[in-house]
Amino acid sequence: MPDFEPKIILFYCQFCPDKGINSACASNISMPSNFRKIRIPCTGTVDILHLMHALEAGADGVFVLACKEGDCHNETGNIKAQKRITYVRKLMEDIGLEPERVGIYYFNSSQGPSLKNITQEILEKISELGPSPLGLSEAA
């Protein structure tokens, strides 16, 4: 699918990942234009419905950029996010959709330069899967 440009939603924590994203931008490492970043107070606040709604609204992939284990400002937000991601992936598999469209990456404030690798990995994964069969609109 040479004309396919995946639409990616990226929820990210205002603490460690936010500082890492800012560090990457300061180093001229930019986020791809087809990523829609959504800054949240903690990845523990990402609900199953947020993840599913993003897919239903037209996103081809939905990912969470969480603090590394032990670095969560709210102590267990990243663990809650992982459990919700796991649940959504299982739900997607049960209904015949690719669970790889949803995922979590752990990122801290000193990892700015690795943001390029993370976004590239996400783009490659979603490009290989192709457009989401759930996309009902161009809202994402």
C-alpha positions as a Markdown table, in Angstrom:
| # | Residue | x | y | z |
|---|---|---|---|---|
| 1 | Met | 0.0 | 0.0 | 0.0 |
| 2 | Pro | 2.3 | 2.8 | -1.2 |
| 3 | Asp | -0.2 | 5.6 | -0.6 |
| 4 | Phe | -1.1 | 4.5 | 2.9 |
| 5 | Glu | 0.0 | 6.9 | 5.6 |
| 6 | Pro | -1.0 | 5.5 | 9.0 |
| 7 | Lys | -2.9 | 7.7 | 11.5 |
| 8 | Ile | -1.4 | 7.2 | 14.9 |
| 9 | Ile | -2.7 | 8.4 | 18.3 |
| 10 | Leu | 0.0 | 8.7 | 21.0 |
| 11 | Phe | -1.1 | 9.2 | 24.6 |
| 12 | Tyr | 1.8 | 10.3 | 26.7 |
| 13 | Cys | 2.4 | 11.2 | 30.3 |
| 14 | Gln | 3.1 | 14.8 | 31.3 |
| 15 | Phe | 6.1 | 13.8 | 33.4 |
| 16 | Cys | 8.9 | 11.6 | 32.1 |
| 17 | Pro | 7.8 | 11.1 | 28.5 |
| 18 | Asp | 6.8 | 14.7 | 28.1 |
| 19 | Lys | 10.3 | 15.8 | 29.1 |
| 20 | Gly | 11.8 | 13.2 | 26.8 |
| 21 | Ile | 9.7 | 14.5 | 23.9 |
| 22 | Asn | 10.8 | 18.1 | 24.7 |
| 23 | Ser | 14.4 | 16.9 | 24.8 |
| 24 | Ala | 14.0 | 15.2 | 21.4 |
| 25 | Cys | 12.5 | 18.3 | 19.9 |
| 26 | Ala | 15.3 | 20.4 | 21.3 |
| 27 | Ser | 17.7 | 18.1 | 19.5 |
| 28 | Asn | 15.9 | 18.5 | 16.2 |
| 29 | Ile | 14.2 | 15.1 | 16.4 |
| 30 | Ser | 10.7 | 15.7 | 15.3 |
| 31 | Met | 7.6 | 13.7 | 15.7 |
| 32 | Pro | 6.2 | 12.4 | 12.4 |
| 33 | Ser | 3.3 | 14.5 | 11.1 |
| 34 | Asn | 0.9 | 11.6 | 11.1 |
| 35 | Phe | 1.2 | 11.2 | 14.9 |
| 36 | Arg | -1.4 | 12.9 | 17.0 |
| 37 | Lys | 0.1 | 13.5 | 20.4 |
| 38 | Ile | -2.3 | 13.6 | 23.4 |
| 39 | Arg | -0.6 | 14.8 | 26.6 |
| 40 | Ile | -2.3 | 13.4 | 29.7 |
| 41 | Pro | -1.7 | 13.8 | 33.5 |
| 42 | Cys | -0.6 | 10.2 | 33.9 |
| 43 | Thr | -0.8 | 7.1 | 31.7 |
| 44 | Gly | -2.9 | 5.5 | 34.5 |
| 45 | Thr | -5.7 | 7.8 | 33.4 |
| 46 | Val | -5.9 | 6.2 | 29.9 |
| 47 | Asp | -9.1 | 4.2 | 29.9 |
| 48 | Ile | -10.0 | 1.3 | 27.7 |
| 49 | Leu | -12.7 | 3.5 | 26.1 |
| 50 | His | -10.1 | 6.1 | 25.1 |
| 51 | Leu | -8.1 | 3.4 | 23.3 |
| 52 | Met | -11.1 | 1.9 | 21.6 |
| 53 | His | -12.7 | 5.2 | 20.7 |
| 54 | Ala | -9.4 | 6.3 | 19.0 |
| 55 | Leu | -9.5 | 3.2 | 16.8 |
| 56 | Glu | -13.2 | 3.6 | 16.1 |
| 57 | Ala | -12.7 | 7.3 | 15.1 |
| 58 | Gly | -10.2 | 6.3 | 12.4 |
| 59 | Ala | -6.8 | 5.8 | 14.0 |
| 60 | Asp | -4.8 | 3.0 | 12.5 |
| 61 | Gly | -2.8 | 2.5 | 15.7 |
| 62 | Val | -3.0 | 3.8 | 19.3 |
| 63 | Phe | 0.0 | 3.8 | 21.6 |
| 64 | Val | 0.9 | 4.9 | 25.1 |
| 65 | Leu | 4.2 | 6.4 | 26.0 |
| 66 | Ala | 4.6 | 5.7 | 29.7 |
| 67 | Cys | 7.1 | 6.3 | 32.4 |
| 68 | Lys | 9.5 | 3.5 | 33.0 |
| 69 | Glu | 8.8 | 1.1 | 36.0 |
| 70 | Gly | 9.8 | 2.8 | 39.2 |
| 71 | Asp | 9.7 | 6.3 | 37.6 |
| 72 | Cys | 6.0 | 6.9 | 37.6 |
| 73 | His | 5.1 | 10.1 | 39.4 |
| 74 | Asn | 1.9 | 8.5 | 40.6 |
| 75 | Glu | 3.6 | 5.2 | 41.5 |
| 76 | Thr | 1.4 | 2.8 | 39.5 |
| 77 | Gly | 0.1 | 4.7 | 36.5 |
| 78 | Asn | 2.3 | 2.9 | 34.1 |
| 79 | Ile | 1.2 | -0.5 | 35.5 |
| 80 | Lys | -2.5 | 0.4 | 35.2 |
| 81 | Ala | -1.8 | 1.5 | 31.6 |
| 82 | Gln | -0.1 | -1.8 | 30.8 |
| 83 | Lys | -3.0 | -3.8 | 32.2 |
| 84 | Arg | -5.5 | -1.8 | 30.1 |
| 85 | Ile | -3.4 | -2.2 | 27.0 |
| 86 | Thr | -3.2 | -5.9 | 27.6 |
| 87 | Tyr | -7.0 | -6.0 | 28.0 |
| 88 | Val | -7.6 | -4.1 | 24.8 |
| 89 | Arg | -5.2 | -6.3 | 22.8 |
| 90 | Lys | -7.0 | -9.4 | 24.1 |
| 91 | Leu | -10.4 | -7.9 | 23.2 |
| 92 | Met | -9.2 | -7.0 | 19.7 |
| 93 | Glu | -7.8 | -10.5 | 19.2 |
| 94 | Asp | -11.1 | -12.0 | 20.4 |
| 95 | Ile | -13.0 | -10.0 | 17.7 |
| 96 | Gly | -10.6 | -10.8 | 14.9 |
| 97 | Leu | -8.6 | -7.5 | 14.8 |
| 98 | Glu | -4.8 | -7.2 | 15.0 |
| 99 | Pro | -3.8 | -6.6 | 18.6 |
| 100 | Glu | -0.6 | -5.0 | 17.4 |
| 101 | Arg | -2.5 | -1.8 | 16.6 |
| 102 | Val | -2.4 | -1.0 | 20.3 |
| 103 | Gly | 0.7 | -0.9 | 22.4 |
| 104 | Ile | 2.8 | 0.7 | 25.1 |
| 105 | Tyr | 6.3 | 2.0 | 25.2 |
| 106 | Tyr | 8.3 | 3.0 | 28.3 |
| 107 | Phe | 10.2 | 6.2 | 28.0 |
| 108 | Asn | 12.0 | 8.6 | 30.4 |
| 109 | Ser | 13.2 | 12.1 | 30.3 |
| 110 | Ser | 16.8 | 11.2 | 29.3 |
| 111 | Gln | 15.7 | 9.1 | 26.2 |
| 112 | Gly | 14.8 | 12.0 | 23.9 |
| 113 | Pro | 17.0 | 10.7 | 21.0 |
| 114 | Ser | 15.4 | 7.2 | 21.1 |
| 115 | Leu | 12.0 | 8.8 | 20.3 |
| 116 | Lys | 12.9 | 8.6 | 16.6 |
| 117 | Asn | 13.4 | 4.8 | 17.0 |
| 118 | Ile | 10.1 | 4.4 | 18.8 |
| 119 | Thr | 8.1 | 6.3 | 16.2 |
| 120 | Gln | 9.8 | 4.5 | 13.4 |
| 121 | Glu | 9.0 | 1.1 | 14.9 |
| 122 | Ile | 5.4 | 2.1 | 15.4 |
| 123 | Leu | 5.1 | 3.4 | 11.8 |
| 124 | Glu | 6.7 | 0.2 | 10.4 |
| 125 | Lys | 4.4 | -2.0 | 12.4 |
| 126 | Ile | 1.2 | -0.1 | 11.4 |
| 127 | Ser | 2.3 | 0.3 | 7.8 |
| 128 | Glu | 2.7 | -3.4 | 7.6 |
| 129 | Leu | -0.8 | -4.0 | 9.0 |
| 130 | Gly | -2.4 | -1.5 | 6.6 |
| 131 | Pro | -5.5 | 0.7 | 7.3 |
| 132 | Ser | -7.6 | -0.2 | 10.3 |
| 133 | Pro | -10.8 | -2.0 | 9.4 |
| 134 | Leu | -12.5 | 0.0 | 12.3 |
| 135 | Gly | -12.0 | 3.4 | 10.8 |
| 136 | Leu | -15.5 | 4.8 | 10.4 |
| 137 | Ser | -14.4 | 8.4 | 9.8 |
| 138 | Glu | -11.4 | 10.7 | 9.3 |
| 139 | Ala | -11.8 | 12.2 | 12.8 |
| 140 | Ala | -8.6 | 10.8 | 14.2 |
